[in-house]
Amino acid sequence: MAVISGAAFGPGGEGFIRCCYATSMKDIAEALTRMDNFLTNLQKKKERNEL
């Protein structure tokens, strides 16, 4: 799974991301779970001023 800035697709894409994939639904679900975990941990670090 790849995540690309929406800005690469023109001004209407600003503030969005585009997810590109060519795999099974199982692998997509795993990728989304990992992204969720990463973003949750990142937010917690920001709240604790660790970044």
N, C-alpha and C positions, 0 to 999 in steps of 0.2 A: 504494500500500500504506500502510495506517495501522497504527500500533502503539498499543494502549491498555492501560493498567494493568489487571491482572486484578482489583484491588481494586474497580473500578467495577462488578463483577458479584457482589459479596458477599464475605463473609469467606473462603469457600473459594477465592477467586481471589487472595488475598494471596500475594505472592512470584512471581506468574506474569504473563505478558503475553498479550494476545490480538492476533493479526494479522488484519486485515480487508483483503480484496482483491476486486477485480472487474476482472480483466485477464487477459491471456494467461499461460501458464506461462513463456514467455520473459521477460516483464516481471517476474514473480514471482522467477525465478531471478536476474535482474539486481539486484533489490531486496535479496535475501538476500545476494548477494555484496557489495553496498555496505555492508550492515549488518555483515557479518563483518569487512570491512576497517576500518570505523569502530571496532568494539569491540576489535579487535586493536591498533589504534593507541592507543586510550584506555588499554588495559591497559599498553602499553609506556610511555606517559607517566606513569602512576601508579607504575610500577616505578622510573622515573628521578626521581620526586618533582617532576614538572613541573606537577602540578595542585594 
